[in-house]
Amino acid sequence: MVPRLLFYCRRFNTLVCLAIFVFMFSGSPPALAHPHSWVDMKTHIEGKEGVITGFQMEWTFDAMSSAFMLEGEKKSPQELQKALEELVASVMENIKKEHYFTHFLDGDRTIGLSTATDAKFHRNRARLVLTFNLPLLKPEPLKKDSLKLQIFEPTHYTDMSWPAKSSVSLSDELAKQCELELVPPNPTPQQMSYALTLSEDADPDNTLGQIFTQSIRFHCSVESGKEVRP
């Protein structure tokens, strides 16, 4: 989830938001000064034998953003397939520069990510769905309570969120040792006020995404003396 400004926008239905997501993900210039977009996420956490090895991602874009990403044109099946192949290449190249918007932490230590694989776009009715695998640079041992996962676009333009705790799952082996906690954002009134008062032509504030994002916290059973830190 990510711009939490949009989390509150959606939650309280206070704004009618136009979605132009493609300029952030494909590198195209914005058609509007202050676009808004939503991405519903599912994340499967992979691992076994006491280590986490990576994530399987599924990001579903809102209908308006999906239409813009496909240029709003009707396409034949062949044209659609070609457009999706070109789009996924552009999107993945650009979000790679932003570490796939994925932040996996052990306390204050950032856990390294490898290059995403098996990226694909498909269409689910009016919405585009992006799937890809994101391995870690090296397996990360389980910790009792210090692991945290956040996925967010750094500005306040795009809401990337897990709709429910069930949107995040563990491999069968990891599920034997860990439970997940979905922690909502908790911005201060001052931070919310600041976000809401930004003008449409203001420069993006790349600190807002983290303030307005959810977190997944890991609570794992680790044998005494077995907790490993790199």
matplotlib code that plots the C-alpha trace (Angstrom):
import matplotlib.pyplot as plt

x = [0.0, 1.4, 0.5, -1.4, -2.9, -4.8, -5.5, -7.5, -8.9, -10.3, -11.3, -13.4, -14.5, -13.6, -12.1, -12.7, -9.3, -8.0, -5.5, -2.5, -0.1, 1.9, 4.1, 5.7, 6.0, 7.0, 8.9, 6.4, 5.8, 2.7, -0.4, -1.7, 0.3, -1.1, -2.2, -3.6, -3.7, -4.3, -2.7, -4.1, -1.4, -0.9, 2.4, 3.5, 6.6, 8.9, 11.3, 12.1, 14.3, 14.3, 15.2, 13.2, 14.3, 12.1, 8.6, 6.0, 4.2, 0.8, -0.2, -3.6, -4.0, -7.2, -9.3, -8.5, -4.8, -5.1, -6.9, -4.1, -1.4, -3.0, -3.6, -7.4, -7.6, -9.4, -6.9, -7.1, -5.8, -2.5, -2.1, -3.0, -0.4, 2.3, 1.3, 1.5, 4.9, 6.2, 4.6, 6.0, 9.5, 9.2, 7.6, 10.1, 13.1, 11.8, 10.7, 14.1, 15.6, 13.4, 14.3, 10.9, 9.3, 10.0, 11.7, 12.6, 14.2, 15.8, 15.5, 17.3, 19.2, 18.0, 18.0, 19.3, 17.1, 18.1, 16.7, 13.0, 12.1, 9.1, 7.4, 4.1, 1.0, -2.4, -5.8, -8.6, -11.6, -10.9, -7.8, -4.2, -2.4, 1.4, 3.0, 6.7, 9.1, 11.5, 14.3, 16.6, 20.3, 20.9, 18.5, 17.5, 17.3, 14.2, 14.2, 11.8, 10.3, 12.6, 11.7, 9.5, 8.2, 6.9, 6.0, 5.4, 5.9, 8.0, 5.7, 2.1, 0.8, 0.1, -1.7, -0.1, -1.9, -2.7, -6.5, -6.5, -4.1, -5.0, -3.4, 0.0, 0.8, 3.7, 5.1, 3.9, 7.2, 7.5, 3.9, 4.9, 7.3, 5.9, 2.8, 2.3, 0.9, -0.5, 0.2, -1.7, 0.0, -0.1, 0.7, 0.5, -2.2, 0.6, 1.8, -1.7, -2.3, 0.9, 0.1, -3.4, -2.2, 0.3, -0.6, -1.0, 2.2, 4.3, 7.5, 7.0, 7.9, 9.7, 9.3, 5.6, 5.3, 6.9, 4.8, 1.6, 2.3, 1.3, 3.9, 4.0, 5.8, 7.0, 6.7, 8.6, 9.5, 13.3, 15.1, 17.1, 20.6, 19.5, 18.7, 21.2, 22.2, 24.4]
y = [0.0, 2.9, 6.3, 6.3, 9.6, 7.5, 4.9, 7.5, 8.8, 5.4, 4.6, 7.7, 8.2, 11.9, 12.3, 11.2, 10.1, 9.9, 7.1, 7.4, 4.9, 4.2, 7.3, 6.1, 2.5, 2.9, 6.1, 8.1, 11.7, 12.4, 13.5, 15.2, 17.0, 15.0, 11.5, 9.0, 5.2, 2.0, -1.4, -4.3, -6.7, -10.4, -11.6, -15.2, -15.6, -18.4, -20.4, -23.6, -25.1, -21.9, -19.4, -17.0, -17.2, -14.6, -13.4, -14.2, -10.9, -10.2, -6.6, -5.8, -2.2, -0.3, -0.1, 3.5, 3.0, -0.2, 1.6, 4.3, 1.7, 0.1, 3.5, 3.0, 1.3, -1.9, -4.4, -7.7, -10.7, -10.5, -6.8, -7.1, -9.8, -7.7, -4.7, -6.6, -8.0, -4.5, -3.1, -5.7, -5.1, -1.3, -1.6, -4.1, -2.1, 1.0, -0.5, -2.3, 1.1, 1.5, -1.9, -3.1, -0.8, -3.7, -3.1, -6.2, -5.4, -7.0, -4.3, -1.4, -3.6, -3.8, -7.3, -7.5, -8.4, -10.1, -9.5, -10.3, -13.2, -14.6, -11.2, -11.3, -9.1, -10.5, -8.9, -9.7, -8.0, -4.3, -4.6, -5.5, -7.9, -8.0, -11.2, -11.8, -13.6, -11.6, -13.7, -12.5, -12.1, -14.9, -16.8, -14.9, -16.9, -16.5, -14.2, -14.1, -10.6, -8.3, -9.0, -6.6, -6.2, -3.0, -2.4, 1.2, 3.8, 6.5, 9.5, 9.8, 9.3, 5.5, 3.4, -0.1, -2.1, -5.6, -5.5, -8.1, -10.1, -13.1, -11.3, -12.3, -16.0, -18.2, -21.3, -24.5, -24.9, -21.3, -21.4, -24.0, -21.5, -18.0, -16.0, -12.7, -9.4, -6.8, -3.4, -0.4, 2.9, 5.4, 8.9, 11.8, 14.5, 16.8, 14.4, 13.9, 17.6, 18.1, 15.5, 16.9, 20.4, 19.6, 21.4, 19.5, 21.1, 20.5, 18.4, 14.8, 14.2, 10.9, 10.4, 10.1, 6.6, 5.0, 7.1, 6.1, 2.4, -0.9, -3.3, -7.1, -8.2, -11.7, -13.5, -16.7, -19.5, -19.8, -22.3, -20.7, -20.1, -20.8, -17.3, -16.3, -12.9, -12.3]
z = [0.0, -0.3, -0.2, 2.9, 1.9, -0.6, 2.0, 3.9, 0.6, -0.2, 3.4, 3.9, 0.3, 0.5, -2.9, -6.4, -7.5, -11.1, -11.6, -14.0, -12.7, -15.8, -15.7, -12.4, -13.5, -17.1, -17.0, -19.1, -18.2, -16.1, -18.0, -14.8, -12.1, -9.2, -10.3, -7.9, -8.3, -6.4, -6.3, -4.4, -3.5, -2.6, -1.4, -0.8, 1.4, 0.3, 2.4, 4.2, 6.9, 8.9, 6.2, 4.0, 0.3, -1.5, -2.4, -5.0, -5.9, -7.4, -7.9, -9.3, -10.7, -10.5, -13.7, -14.6, -14.3, -16.3, -19.1, -19.2, -19.2, -22.3, -23.8, -23.5, -26.9, -27.9, -29.1, -30.8, -28.8, -30.7, -30.2, -26.5, -26.0, -27.6, -25.6, -22.3, -23.2, -23.9, -20.8, -18.4, -19.8, -19.2, -15.8, -14.5, -15.7, -14.0, -10.6, -10.5, -10.0, -7.0, -5.5, -6.6, -4.0, -1.6, 1.8, 3.8, 7.2, 10.1, 12.7, 11.0, 8.6, 5.0, 3.6, 0.0, -2.9, -6.1, -9.6, -10.2, -12.4, -14.3, -14.6, -16.5, -17.0, -17.5, -17.6, -15.1, -16.7, -16.6, -14.3, -15.1, -12.9, -12.6, -11.2, -10.5, -8.2, -6.1, -4.6, -1.8, -2.5, 0.1, 2.4, 5.5, 8.8, 10.8, 13.8, 16.7, 16.2, 14.2, 10.6, 8.8, 5.2, 3.6, -0.1, -1.1, -3.8, -2.1, -2.9, -1.9, -5.5, -5.4, -2.8, -2.7, 0.0, 1.2, 1.4, 4.3, 6.4, 4.2, 1.3, 2.7, 3.1, 4.2, 2.6, 4.4, 6.2, 7.3, 8.5, 11.1, 12.7, 12.0, 12.3, 10.5, 11.8, 9.5, 11.0, 9.7, 9.2, 12.0, 10.7, 13.0, 12.5, 11.4, 8.8, 7.5, 7.3, 5.4, 2.9, 2.3, 1.8, -0.9, -4.1, -7.4, -8.8, -5.8, -6.1, -5.0, -1.3, -1.3, 2.5, 2.5, 1.2, 4.2, 6.6, 5.1, 4.5, 6.1, 7.6, 7.8, 11.0, 11.5, 14.8, 14.6, 17.0, 17.1, 19.3, 22.1, 20.8, 17.2, 16.1, 13.5, 12.4, 9.3]

ax = plt.figure().add_subplot(projection="3d")
ax.plot(x, y, z, "-o")
ax.set_aspect("equal")
plt.show()
